[in-house]
């Protein structure tokens, strides 16, 4: 996630972070990669999930499904 308009829930430790670097700096384990991301929109405060595929990215995947805030 390229900016901090969402928080990302790390599937390995179930904690929330603004970015992978934040996880690395505050955790004693590597970030577990997953096909599905759990995100929390910082605008509307709603939690949602997206399937992550680096090879296929749809423009609609870059917006919060609840409030339409662009986070990528």
Secondary structure as GFF3:
##gff-version 3
##sequence-region A 1 72
A	DSSP	beta_strand	6	9	.	.	.	ID=ss1
A	DSSP	beta_strand	16	17	.	.	.	ID=ss2
A	DSSP	alpha_helix	20	26	.	.	.	ID=ss3
A	DSSP	beta_strand	36	41	.	.	.	ID=ss4
A	DSSP	beta_strand	47	51	.	.	.	ID=ss5
A	DSSP	three_ten_helix	59	62	.	.	.	ID=ss6
###
